[in-house]
């Protein structure tokens, strides 16, 4: 199977896309090709590979057969044209912007993002002279107002970490299209099983494959998916893709590769020069995770819905931010963009504030206190003292990580056991 395979269902593609029995041995599972480099057939073959005239494998910083299967599978389940896998979700965000940005240019991002992304966009990217304008995208028109002639992209999370915020993808996609720039959607928390950003106007999708795609808390990985639908030559904003590339003897990526231009650039330039390579072993484990993605997401969402309803009625809880609840301001958006479930990561506020939050994360037994999401195990975190600690008070509040906030990533355990664990933890937190 290859490409989008529109005649096959999601579950078929998550198991089969990109893979065939290994031709030499007949091995049905994708092998781990643990090699640094690949032998050329002859000198002409080597030259054509380096000139991007022939598809194939050169060096595992750029391409690897195990990683290539993962790339094709992720592109298929996202209904994309091509994908580039890399070492982490943060690496995927850097790769996503590399073909778009020049020094001094800008992009717009939601102020409701994972705290590490806010720091990467707002601080680290300044060292490249890339500048991020953070806006409250609960009002999509705020993105339009932030546009400048130097703006090259709009970035949002489909389902925001940690607060369960649902982005209005269709509205933002229209704004980006009118401006002649891509909408980039981080689909990590929703996964392609719950949300299909390309159907609503996104041009690029990023993933931290460390999370739900892998699903077991064992490996790091990232992915960048291209819809193949964006016209990189519609204006003069994207010379990396639509103008001659000196490193390849004046080759123009968009003219040469068409709807694969962005993916080819991400490998031939992005991975070549940034070196954010995904190991074949990690790619293999992520492939294994994807094979059960739909089954896991169904259970994740069912458990999360039950627990959110329990917390909403608890006397120690001030509020619950879960888009699956009818009381959520994002409930209507969740029904539109996440019809199969509102995910399994959400936040709630403790009446006891900061100290109660610290007590709760120390008191629970089944919930693991750690900085990850998307595991088969249920996870708990107090963002103000951990993932969002580096932000100002104002940034923490804006991103949904105030002092009273607890983030849950609901796993696959028996839901009654999880509720009982939270019940005893909340009792201890109330006393604090």
C-alpha positions as CSV (number, residue, x, y, z in Angstrom):
1,X,0.0,0.0,0.0
2,X,1.2,3.5,-0.7
3,X,-0.1,7.1,-0.9
4,X,-3.5,8.1,0.5
5,X,-5.2,4.8,-0.6
6,X,-8.6,6.4,-0.4
7,X,-10.4,3.1,-1.0
8,X,-9.1,1.7,2.3
9,X,-10.4,2.5,5.7
10,X,-8.4,4.2,8.4
11,X,-7.7,1.0,10.4
12,X,-6.4,-0.8,7.3
13,X,-4.1,2.0,6.4
14,X,-2.7,2.3,10.0
15,X,-1.6,-1.3,9.8
16,X,-0.6,-1.7,6.1
17,X,0.3,1.7,4.6
18,X,3.9,1.9,3.4
19,X,4.8,-1.7,4.1
20,X,5.2,-4.9,2.1
21,X,6.8,-8.2,2.9
22,X,10.6,-7.7,2.9
23,X,11.6,-9.0,-0.6
24,X,14.7,-10.9,0.3
25,X,13.5,-12.9,3.4
26,X,9.7,-12.5,3.1
27,X,9.6,-11.0,6.6
28,X,6.1,-9.6,7.0
29,X,6.9,-7.0,9.7
30,X,9.0,-4.0,8.7
31,X,12.6,-4.8,9.6
32,X,14.8,-2.4,11.5
33,X,17.4,-1.3,8.9
34,X,20.2,-0.5,11.4
35,X,22.7,0.9,9.0
36,X,24.5,4.2,8.5
37,X,24.8,4.2,4.7
38,X,23.8,2.3,1.5
39,X,25.9,0.9,-1.3
40,X,25.5,2.5,-4.7
41,X,25.0,0.3,-7.8
42,X,27.6,2.3,-9.7
43,X,29.0,5.8,-10.1
44,X,26.1,7.0,-12.2
45,X,23.6,5.7,-9.6
46,X,25.5,7.6,-6.9
47,X,25.5,10.8,-8.9
48,X,21.8,10.7,-9.7
49,X,21.0,10.1,-6.0
50,X,23.0,13.1,-4.9
51,X,21.5,15.3,-7.7
52,X,18.0,14.3,-6.6
53,X,17.4,12.7,-10.0
54,X,16.7,9.3,-8.5
55,X,14.8,8.3,-5.4
56,X,16.7,6.0,-3.0
57,X,18.8,5.7,0.1
58,X,22.2,7.5,0.6
59,X,22.9,8.1,4.2
60,X,20.6,7.5,7.2
61,X,20.7,11.1,8.3
62,X,18.6,11.8,5.2
63,X,16.6,8.6,4.6
64,X,16.3,5.1,6.0
65,X,14.0,2.2,4.9
66,X,12.4,1.7,8.3
67,X,11.8,5.5,8.7
68,X,10.5,5.7,5.1
69,X,7.8,3.1,5.9
70,X,6.8,5.2,9.0
71,X,6.7,8.4,6.8
72,X,4.5,6.8,4.3
73,X,2.1,5.4,6.9
74,X,1.8,8.8,8.7
75,X,1.2,10.6,5.4
76,X,-1.5,8.0,4.6
77,X,-3.5,8.2,7.8
78,X,-3.3,12.0,7.7
79,X,-4.4,12.0,4.0
80,X,-1.3,13.9,3.1
81,X,1.1,13.8,0.1
82,X,4.3,13.1,2.0
83,X,5.9,13.1,5.4
84,X,9.3,13.7,7.1
85,X,10.1,12.0,10.4
86,X,12.6,13.3,12.8
87,X,13.9,13.0,16.3
88,X,11.2,14.8,18.3
89,X,8.1,17.0,18.0
90,X,10.2,20.1,18.6
91,X,12.5,19.0,15.8
92,X,9.4,18.7,13.6
93,X,8.4,22.3,14.4
94,X,11.8,23.6,13.4
95,X,11.8,21.5,10.2
96,X,8.3,22.9,9.4
97,X,9.4,26.5,9.5
98,X,12.8,26.0,7.8
99,X,11.6,26.2,4.2
100,X,9.3,29.1,5.0
101,X,11.4,31.5,7.0
102,X,14.2,33.9,6.3
103,X,16.0,36.0,8.9
104,X,13.8,38.9,10.1
105,X,10.5,37.2,9.2
106,X,7.5,36.4,11.3
107,X,4.9,33.7,12.0
108,X,1.7,33.8,14.1
109,X,1.0,31.2,16.8
110,X,-1.7,30.6,19.3
111,X,-0.9,31.7,22.9
112,X,-2.5,28.4,24.0
113,X,0.3,26.0,23.2
114,X,2.4,23.5,25.0
115,X,4.8,25.5,27.3
116,X,7.9,24.1,25.5
117,X,6.6,25.3,22.2
118,X,6.0,28.8,23.5
119,X,9.6,28.9,24.7
120,X,10.9,27.5,21.4
121,X,8.9,30.0,19.4
122,X,9.3,33.0,21.6
123,X,12.9,32.7,22.7
124,X,15.0,30.1,20.9
125,X,13.8,30.9,17.4
126,X,14.9,34.5,17.9
127,X,18.4,33.3,17.6
128,X,17.6,32.5,14.0
129,X,16.0,36.0,13.7
130,X,12.6,34.3,13.4
131,X,9.9,36.1,15.3
132,X,6.6,34.8,16.6
133,X,3.5,36.9,17.2
134,X,1.3,35.1,19.9
135,X,-2.4,35.8,19.7
136,X,-5.6,34.5,21.3
137,X,-7.0,32.4,18.6
138,X,-10.3,31.8,20.4
139,X,-11.1,34.8,18.1
140,X,-9.7,33.7,14.7
141,X,-9.8,37.3,13.5
142,X,-7.0,38.0,15.9
143,X,-4.8,36.1,13.6
144,X,-5.9,38.2,10.6
145,X,-5.1,41.4,12.6
146,X,-1.6,40.1,13.4
147,X,-0.7,39.5,9.7
148,X,2.2,41.6,8.3
149,X,4.0,41.5,4.9
150,X,6.7,39.4,6.6
151,X,4.3,36.8,8.1
152,X,5.0,33.4,6.6
153,X,2.7,31.0,8.5
154,X,0.0,30.5,11.1
155,X,0.5,27.8,13.8
156,X,-2.0,26.2,16.1
157,X,-2.6,23.0,17.9
158,X,-5.8,21.2,16.8
159,X,-6.4,20.3,20.5
160,X,-4.2,22.4,22.7
161,X,-1.9,21.1,25.4
162,X,-2.7,21.3,28.3
163,X,-6.1,23.0,28.4
164,X,-8.2,21.0,25.9
165,X,-8.7,24.1,23.7
166,X,-10.1,23.3,20.3
167,X,-9.0,25.5,17.4
168,X,-11.4,26.7,14.7
169,X,-9.4,25.2,11.9
170,X,-11.8,26.1,9.1
171,X,-11.8,29.8,10.0
172,X,-8.0,29.9,10.4
173,X,-7.5,28.0,7.2
174,X,-9.4,30.6,5.2
175,X,-7.4,33.4,6.8
176,X,-4.2,31.7,5.9
177,X,-5.3,31.0,2.3
178,X,-6.4,34.6,1.8
179,X,-2.9,35.7,3.0
180,X,-1.2,33.2,0.7
181,X,0.6,31.4,3.6
182,X,0.2,27.9,5.1
183,X,-1.7,27.0,8.2
184,X,0.4,24.6,10.3
185,X,-1.5,22.4,12.7
186,X,0.1,20.4,15.5
187,X,-2.2,17.3,15.6
188,X,-0.4,15.5,18.4
189,X,-3.2,15.5,21.0
190,X,-6.0,14.8,18.6
191,X,-4.2,12.3,16.3
192,X,-5.4,11.7,12.8
193,X,-8.0,9.3,14.1
194,X,-9.9,12.1,15.9
195,X,-9.1,15.1,13.8
196,X,-8.4,15.6,10.0
197,X,-6.8,19.1,9.7
198,X,-6.2,18.9,5.9
199,X,-10.0,18.6,5.4
200,X,-10.4,22.0,7.1
201,X,-7.7,24.0,5.3
202,X,-4.4,23.1,7.0
203,X,-1.4,22.9,4.6
204,X,1.1,21.3,7.0
205,X,0.7,19.0,10.1
206,X,3.2,18.4,12.8
207,X,3.3,15.6,15.4
208,X,5.2,14.7,18.5
209,X,5.2,11.0,17.6
210,X,6.5,10.5,21.2
211,X,2.9,10.8,22.3
212,X,-0.2,9.0,21.0
213,X,1.3,7.7,17.7
214,X,3.8,5.7,19.7
215,X,1.5,5.3,22.6
216,X,3.6,3.5,25.2
217,X,6.0,6.1,26.5
218,X,9.1,4.3,25.2
219,X,10.6,6.4,22.3
220,X,11.0,9.9,21.0
221,X,10.0,11.0,17.5
222,X,8.5,13.7,15.4
223,X,6.7,14.0,12.1
224,X,5.9,16.7,9.6
225,X,3.2,16.0,7.0
226,X,2.5,18.0,3.8
227,X,-0.9,18.1,2.2
228,X,0.6,18.6,-1.2
229,X,-2.1,21.1,-2.0
230,X,-0.3,24.5,-1.3
231,X,0.9,26.5,-4.2
232,X,4.4,27.6,-3.2
233,X,4.8,29.7,-6.3
234,X,1.6,31.8,-5.9
235,X,3.7,34.7,-4.5
236,X,7.3,35.5,-3.7
237,X,7.1,34.5,-0.1
238,X,8.8,31.1,-0.3
239,X,12.1,31.2,-2.3
240,X,13.4,28.1,-0.7
241,X,10.8,26.1,-2.5
242,X,10.0,28.3,-5.6
243,X,13.4,29.8,-6.5
244,X,16.6,28.0,-7.6
245,X,18.5,26.2,-4.9
246,X,22.2,26.9,-5.1
247,X,23.2,23.7,-3.2
248,X,21.5,21.6,-6.0
249,X,22.9,23.4,-9.1
250,X,19.9,25.7,-9.3
251,X,17.2,23.1,-9.0
252,X,13.8,24.6,-8.1
253,X,12.0,22.2,-5.7
254,X,8.5,23.2,-6.6
255,X,9.1,23.2,-10.4
256,X,10.9,19.8,-10.2
257,X,8.9,17.9,-7.6
258,X,5.4,19.6,-7.7
259,X,3.3,18.4,-4.8
260,X,6.2,16.6,-3.3
261,X,8.4,19.7,-3.2
262,X,8.0,20.5,0.5
263,X,8.7,16.9,1.6
264,X,11.7,16.6,-0.7
265,X,13.1,19.9,0.7
266,X,12.6,18.7,4.2
267,X,14.7,15.6,3.6
268,X,17.3,17.1,1.1
269,X,17.9,20.3,3.0
270,X,16.1,20.1,6.4
271,X,17.4,16.7,7.6
272,X,20.7,17.2,5.7
273,X,21.6,20.5,7.5
274,X,19.7,20.3,10.8
275,X,20.5,16.6,11.4
276,X,17.3,15.9,13.5
277,X,17.3,12.3,12.4
278,X,14.9,9.7,13.7
279,X,16.6,6.4,14.5
280,X,15.3,3.2,12.7
281,X,14.6,1.5,16.1
282,X,12.4,4.4,17.2
283,X,10.7,4.4,13.9
284,X,10.0,0.7,14.3
285,X,8.4,1.2,17.7
286,X,6.2,4.1,16.5
287,X,5.1,1.9,13.6
288,X,4.0,-0.7,16.2
289,X,2.1,1.9,18.1
290,X,0.2,3.2,15.1
291,X,-1.1,-0.3,14.4
292,X,-3.4,0.0,17.5
293,X,-4.0,3.8,17.3
294,X,-7.8,3.7,16.7
295,X,-8.4,1.1,19.4
296,X,-6.3,3.0,21.9
297,X,-7.9,6.4,21.1
298,X,-11.4,5.0,21.5
299,X,-10.6,3.8,25.1
300,X,-8.6,6.9,25.9
301,X,-11.6,9.1,25.0
302,X,-14.2,6.9,26.8
303,X,-12.1,6.9,30.0
304,X,-11.5,10.7,29.7
305,X,-15.2,11.5,29.3
306,X,-16.1,9.5,32.4
307,X,-13.4,11.1,34.5
308,X,-14.2,14.6,33.3
309,X,-17.8,14.1,34.3
310,X,-16.7,12.8,37.7
311,X,-14.4,15.7,38.4
312,X,-17.0,18.2,37.2
313,X,-19.3,17.1,40.1
314,X,-16.5,17.0,42.8
315,X,-16.6,19.5,45.6
316,X,-12.8,20.0,45.6
317,X,-12.8,20.9,41.9
318,X,-13.4,24.5,40.8
319,X,-13.7,23.8,37.1
320,X,-12.9,21.3,34.4
321,X,-11.7,22.2,30.9
322,X,-12.6,19.2,28.7
323,X,-14.3,19.8,25.3
324,X,-16.3,16.6,25.6
325,X,-18.4,18.2,28.4
326,X,-21.5,20.2,27.4
327,X,-20.4,22.9,29.8
328,X,-17.2,23.5,27.8
329,X,-17.0,26.6,25.6
330,X,-15.3,24.4,23.0
331,X,-17.9,21.7,23.0
332,X,-19.5,22.8,19.6
333,X,-16.0,23.0,18.0
334,X,-15.2,19.6,19.4
335,X,-18.4,18.1,17.8
336,X,-17.3,19.7,14.5
337,X,-13.6,18.9,14.4
338,X,-13.4,15.9,16.8
339,X,-16.6,13.9,16.2
340,X,-15.1,10.6,17.5
341,X,-14.0,12.1,20.9
342,X,-12.4,15.1,22.5
343,X,-9.1,13.4,23.3
344,X,-7.8,12.2,26.6
345,X,-5.7,15.1,27.9
346,X,-7.4,17.9,29.8
347,X,-7.1,20.2,32.8
348,X,-9.0,21.0,35.9
349,X,-8.6,23.5,38.7
350,X,-8.4,22.8,42.4
351,X,-10.1,25.0,44.9
352,X,-7.0,24.7,47.1
353,X,-4.7,26.3,44.5
354,X,-0.9,25.7,44.1
355,X,-0.3,23.8,47.4
356,X,-3.3,21.5,46.8
357,X,-2.0,20.7,43.3
358,X,1.4,19.7,44.7
359,X,-0.3,17.5,47.3
360,X,-2.6,15.8,44.7
361,X,0.3,14.8,42.4
362,X,2.2,13.3,45.3
363,X,-0.8,11.4,46.7
364,X,-2.2,9.5,43.7
365,X,-1.0,5.9,43.1
366,X,-2.2,4.7,39.7
367,X,-1.5,8.1,38.0
368,X,2.2,8.5,37.3
369,X,3.6,12.0,38.0
370,X,5.7,12.8,35.0
371,X,6.0,15.2,32.0
372,X,4.5,13.2,29.1
373,X,1.1,12.6,27.6
374,X,-0.3,9.9,25.3
375,X,0.8,6.9,27.3
376,X,-1.2,3.7,27.9
377,X,-0.8,4.6,31.6
378,X,-2.6,7.5,33.1
379,X,-0.4,10.5,33.9
380,X,-0.8,13.5,36.1
381,X,1.1,16.8,36.2
382,X,1.0,20.2,37.9
383,X,2.1,22.4,34.9
384,X,2.8,25.6,36.9
385,X,5.6,23.8,38.8
386,X,6.9,21.8,35.8
387,X,6.3,22.2,32.1
388,X,5.2,25.8,32.3
389,X,7.5,26.8,35.1
390,X,9.7,28.9,32.8
391,X,6.8,31.1,31.7
392,X,5.6,34.3,33.3
393,X,2.5,34.3,35.4
394,X,0.6,36.0,32.5
395,X,1.8,33.4,30.0
396,X,0.9,30.5,32.3
397,X,-2.6,31.9,32.7
398,X,-3.0,32.6,29.0
399,X,-1.9,29.0,28.1
400,X,-4.3,27.5,30.6
401,X,-1.6,26.5,33.2
402,X,-2.3,28.7,36.2
403,X,-1.3,27.8,39.7
404,X,-4.4,25.8,40.4
405,X,-4.3,23.7,37.2
406,X,-3.8,19.9,37.1
407,X,-3.2,18.2,33.8
408,X,-4.4,14.6,33.2
409,X,-3.5,12.3,30.4
410,X,-6.0,9.5,30.8
411,X,-4.8,6.0,29.9
412,X,-6.3,2.6,29.2
413,X,-6.8,1.3,32.8
414,X,-10.1,0.3,34.3
415,X,-11.9,3.6,34.7
416,X,-13.4,2.8,38.1
417,X,-9.9,2.3,39.4
418,X,-8.7,5.7,38.1
419,X,-11.7,7.4,39.6
420,X,-11.0,5.8,43.0
421,X,-7.4,6.9,42.8
422,X,-8.4,10.5,42.1
423,X,-11.0,10.4,44.8
424,X,-8.5,9.6,47.6
425,X,-6.0,12.0,46.1
426,X,-8.5,14.8,46.0
427,X,-9.4,14.2,49.7
428,X,-5.8,14.6,50.7
429,X,-5.5,17.7,48.5
430,X,-8.5,19.3,50.1
431,X,-6.9,18.9,53.6
432,X,-3.8,20.7,52.3
